Every structure is written in C-alpha cells, then in structure tokens.
Amino acid sequence: MRPRATLLFPAALAVAALLVFAWVIRQLSFVSLGLAANREVQQVLRTSLDDQKKLARADPASSPLYHRRFDDIRKLLGRLQILELTRENLTRHYEQLLLALMAAILFAGGGLVLLERRIRDRRRTRYLAHLMSWQEAARRHAHEIRTPLTAASLEIGELVSKMAKRHPDSESELKSAEESIREELDQLRRFTTGFTSFAVIGEPQKKLLDVAQFAEEFGAMFAATWPRLKIVVEPAEGDCRAVADREMIRQVFVNLCSNSALAATELRIRARRSGGNVLVDFRDDGPGIPPAIRARLFEPYTTTRRIGEGMGLGLAISKKIALDHGGDLVLLHGSRGAHFRMSLPA
C-alpha cells in the first residue's frame, strides 16, 4: 500500500464522517424542535379540555356540543402523544446510528493503520532477509578472494625479480608489467574491502542525536570532499532529535553525497520533524535515477556507474542502516534529479 493512498483513505473517511455527523445533527435538531412544539400543543389542548368542562357546566343547554369538542380534543391529544413517542424512538435510532457509524469509522481507520504497519513490517523483514543472504555471499567471496590475492601480491614481486636477473634487457618492461598487475590487484583488493564492509554491517549503537545539527556539521566538514558538488544544508523544521548511531548516519550521508557527486553539481539536505519521525531529504540537480533500475535500486550490486568504478553497495548499505534504526530510506519520484528520503524514529 502506497503512503499516499494510506493517508488519503483515512482523510476520505474523516470527511465522510463529518458530513454524516452534520446531517444527523441537523435531523436531530429538527426532531428536537418538533418535540418541543408538540409538547406546547399538548399543553394547550389539555387547557382546552378543562375549558370544555367548565363551559359544559356553565351552559348546560349546549353541553352536547361541548362534549363532542371534548372528545375530539382528547382524540387529537392521544394522537400527538403517540407521535411524541414515535419521535423519541426516532431520536434514539439516530443516536444509535451515529454511534455505530463513528465506531465503524474508528474501527476501519485503526484496521487500516494496523494493515499498513503489518505490510511495512513484512516488507522490512523480507528485505532484511534478502540482504542477509547477499551479506553471506559477500562474506564468502571476500574470504575466498583475500587469501589468493595476498599470495599473488607477494609472488609477483619475487617473480619479476627473478625474470629481471635472467633477462636484464627486459627489466623496464617487467617493471611496467608489474605496475599494471599491481593496479589490477589493488582494484581487486578494493572490491574485497567493499565485500567485507557490506558483510559486517554491525548493530547500531544508538544515542540521542540532533539530526539537524549533525547535517550542518556534516556540510561544513565535508564540503571540500567533493569539489564539484555544492552541499547546501537548508534550515531544519521542528525538533529533529532522534536516537541513532552517529557514525552509521554519517556513512549514509557520505554514500548519498558520493552518488550525487558523480552526476550533480548541487545537493540540498533538509531535516524536519514529521509526527513521530525525523525526515532527512537529499535532493540533487542531476539527471535522476533511470527508470529501468528504480525497482531494484536498493539491491546490492545495482549501480549506474561504468564497470570498475563502483560495486553498487552504497545504497544497499544505507538502506540497511536506516532499517536497523527502525526507519527507512526511499527514493521519491516526480522531482527533478535524484531525491532520497531517510526516516528515523524520533
């Protein structure tokens, strides 16, 4: 269930409830006015009954006429009493209907919130389980690569030294080949380090963190890290304190800034409070995320970089960090450039 639909449905229920409530109150007002008028009429009719009795005693000759009027008034009074009882029952029915309607709306709203929370928890559990399988694979690959990589790095120097002794005239070519091989080994070593960092993401050590202040300090401290990227930290909104691991949150900031630095010239960061969460928006002016990879953007090894320039682990690591904090990291659509939003429980 999309967050927008989750918000619109309770809003529609609330509007419907207000409209029905207004209509029911209007009907109850009409009934109450009718009952009040009915009681006044009954009082007048009772007074008229007493008057007919007095007139019959005072004018015995016209007594039959007064008796007929008395009977007519008594019948009318009886009908009005029946109508009063009917209206009272109708009032009770309206009240019961209103209570039942409000209970149904509250039940539906509560059920929707629970359903949305259950769907979110299932999605989070499924993603973390999927990520754990990738972490296990990365752990095995890092272990299997590290040992032969170390051996190759040690052996290449000895091999070049022996070959240079046998072929002194080819020493410069051998040195050039050694440098090229070591560059490739260093590239493999960086990949292995990436595998290892992805495989050993620890549990967050949470402490109270003012995310807005942290963002300002990050922007000032890391401004020169990406020379071609201008980092703009916008003023925060509300109390942006959250319980979080400072170093892990810094890693998320670094990963997102590194991604923006590849294709954008400006990145705007803004923290704000929204309900029980602190939201941090990262919006750059780059070309955005290609639609073809948006569905799997947070899966490990998904990247828009050329081969050899990155492993595609930064967003997967960042999302896991956010989920481990009880929050999330999502890509927002509909805006120019890439727009990521991290949420953290306040």
Disulfide bonds with the S-S distance in Angstrom:
none
